Amino acid sequence: MTDDSDQIAYFERIGSEAVRHHLYNAGFNLRIQALAIKWLAEKDQDAGRLRDANQAEQIALARSADKAAWTAARQAKIANKIAIAALVAATIAIIVSIISLTHSQ
């Protein structure tokens, strides 16, 4: 391993917050500072890409949920129409039964 790869492995172990702390408090020599700045920039880019990917996934989920909600609303409207038709048919059947009972007596 080169010194840079050892140093990068150290950055990975301590994490970006600790690297920033050392960097801002002059805890590194100039060569390590340059390496730390480059490493942090790469980490920030990675975090940005991850944030963008998460945002895109959230948008896709929201669109899917919106589509599902509209589908459910249409299905509920159809179910209500069927229930009303069944209620009308039941009412007609009751009326026909009452009429047939009164005429048979």
C-alpha positions as CSV (number, residue, x, y, z in Angstrom):
1,M,0.0,0.0,0.0
2,T,1.2,3.5,-0.7
3,D,1.2,6.2,1.9
4,D,-1.9,7.7,0.2
5,S,-3.9,4.5,0.4
6,D,-2.9,4.1,4.0
7,Q,-4.0,7.6,4.7
8,I,-7.3,7.1,2.8
9,A,-7.9,3.9,4.8
10,Y,-7.4,6.0,7.9
11,F,-9.9,8.6,6.7
12,E,-12.4,5.8,6.0
13,R,-11.9,4.5,9.6
14,I,-12.3,7.8,11.3
15,G,-15.0,9.2,9.0
16,S,-15.6,12.5,7.3
17,E,-16.6,14.5,10.4
18,A,-13.3,13.6,12.1
19,V,-11.3,14.3,8.9
20,R,-13.0,17.7,8.6
21,H,-12.2,18.4,12.3
22,H,-8.5,17.6,11.7
23,L,-8.5,19.6,8.5
24,Y,-10.1,22.7,10.0
25,N,-7.9,22.6,13.1
26,A,-4.6,22.2,11.2
27,G,-4.3,18.6,12.4
28,F,-2.7,17.5,9.1
29,N,0.5,18.5,7.2
30,L,0.1,20.1,3.8
31,R,0.3,16.9,1.8
32,I,-2.3,15.2,4.0
33,Q,-4.5,18.3,3.9
34,A,-4.6,18.2,0.1
35,L,-5.4,14.5,0.2
36,A,-8.1,15.1,2.9
37,I,-9.7,17.9,0.8
38,K,-9.7,15.6,-2.3
39,W,-11.1,12.7,-0.2
40,L,-13.8,14.9,1.4
41,A,-14.8,16.3,-2.1
42,E,-15.3,12.8,-3.4
43,K,-17.3,11.8,-0.3
44,D,-19.5,15.0,-0.7
45,Q,-20.0,14.0,-4.4
46,D,-21.0,10.5,-3.4
47,A,-23.4,11.9,-0.8
48,G,-24.9,14.2,-3.4
49,R,-25.4,11.3,-5.8
50,L,-27.0,9.3,-3.1
51,R,-29.2,12.2,-2.1
52,D,-30.3,12.7,-5.8
53,A,-31.0,8.9,-6.1
54,N,-33.1,8.9,-2.9
55,Q,-35.0,12.0,-4.1
56,A,-35.7,10.4,-7.5
57,E,-36.9,7.2,-5.7
58,Q,-39.2,9.3,-3.4
59,I,-40.6,11.1,-6.4
60,A,-41.3,7.7,-8.2
61,L,-42.9,6.4,-5.0
62,A,-45.1,9.5,-4.7
63,R,-46.2,9.2,-8.3
64,S,-47.0,5.5,-7.8
65,A,-49.0,6.3,-4.7
66,D,-50.8,9.0,-6.5
67,K,-51.7,6.6,-9.3
68,A,-52.8,4.0,-6.8
69,A,-55.0,6.6,-5.0
70,W,-56.7,7.6,-8.3
71,T,-57.3,4.0,-9.2
72,A,-58.8,3.3,-5.8
73,A,-61.0,6.4,-6.1
74,R,-62.3,5.1,-9.5
75,Q,-62.9,1.6,-8.1
76,A,-64.8,3.1,-5.1
77,K,-66.9,5.1,-7.5
78,I,-67.7,2.0,-9.5
79,A,-68.4,0.1,-6.2
80,N,-70.8,2.8,-5.1
81,K,-72.7,2.6,-8.5
82,I,-73.0,-1.2,-8.1
83,A,-74.2,-0.8,-4.5
84,I,-76.8,1.7,-5.6
85,A,-78.0,-0.6,-8.4
86,A,-78.2,-3.5,-5.9
87,L,-80.2,-1.3,-3.5
88,V,-82.6,-0.3,-6.3
89,A,-83.0,-4.0,-7.4
90,A,-83.6,-5.0,-3.8
91,T,-86.2,-2.3,-3.4
92,I,-88.0,-3.3,-6.6
93,A,-87.9,-7.0,-5.5
94,I,-89.5,-6.0,-2.1
95,I,-92.2,-3.9,-3.9
96,V,-93.0,-6.8,-6.3
97,S,-93.1,-9.2,-3.4
98,I,-95.5,-7.0,-1.5
99,I,-97.7,-6.5,-4.5
100,S,-97.8,-10.2,-5.2
101,L,-98.7,-10.9,-1.6
102,T,-101.5,-8.4,-1.6
103,H,-102.9,-9.7,-4.8
104,S,-102.8,-13.4,-3.8
105,Q,-105.0,-12.8,-0.7
